[in-house]
């Protein structure tokens, strides 16, 4: 019986990368009138992103690292949206 674990991991990696690339104005400050400081989002080259996706496929099923990377993608999206809101006033 062949394993399809590599298949879903590639899809997970592609989803995480697409989510981070397609982030938008999904969040806004919960308390109006309070200034927030947004930490910078580290930008990774496409080559490094591709290498990370290849390495993600090699992780065992149920890997804690894969789950943590998924959470990290969400945090990066939130930071990106925070920075866009703070610098451009979009999303308000």
N, C-alpha and C positions, 0 to 999 in steps of 0.2 A: 504494500500500500504506500503510495507516495504522499508526502506531506505538502500541504498548501500553506504552511506557516510563512514561507518567504513571500507568498503572494499578498497576504494581508499586511505584512510588515511594510512592503513597498507601498501599498495603498495608504497605510498610516503615515509613513514618511512623506509621501506626496501631499497628503491632507495637511500635515503639520506645516510643511513648507508653503503650500498654497494659502493656508490660513494666515501665516505671517506676512506673506506678500500682498494679500488682498485685504489687509486690515483697514478699517475705516473708522468712522465716528460712532463707535458702538457704546461708549460710556461717556458720562459727564459727571462733574463733581456732584456729590450728594448734598452739599451744603452751599447754596448760592452766596456769593460775596466773600468766600474764603479763598484766598490765593493758594495755589498748590505748586509745588516744585516737582517737576518730572525728571527722574533720572534719565540719562541718555541710554538709548538702545544701541548695543554693539551691532555693527553691520558686519555680516559675514559674506565672503566672496561666493559666487556661484560654485566655484570649484570646491570650496570647503563644505558648502551645503550638500553638494553631490557626494562627496566623500563620507559625510555624516550619514546620509541616507543609505549608502552602501554598507556602512558599518552597522547601522540599525537593523538591517536585514539579517545580519549574522547573530544577533542576540537570541538567546533561548526563548521559547514560548513563556508568556507570563512574566517577562523581564520587568523588574522594578524600574530600570533605567528608561525603558520605552514609555512607561506610564509617567515618569517624571518629566521626560521630554515633551510629552503632550501637554502637561501642566505649564511647562516653561513657554511653550508656544502661545498659550493663552495670556500669560503674564506679559510677554513681549508685545502682543496685540494691544493690551491695555496701556502699556507704557507709550506705545506709538500714538495711540489715540489721545492720551493725556498730553503728550508733547504737541500734537497738531492743534488741539484745543487751546493750549496755553499760548502758542505762538501766532496762530492765525485767527482765532476766534470762531472758526468753523464749528459746527455741531452745537452751537448754543441756541 
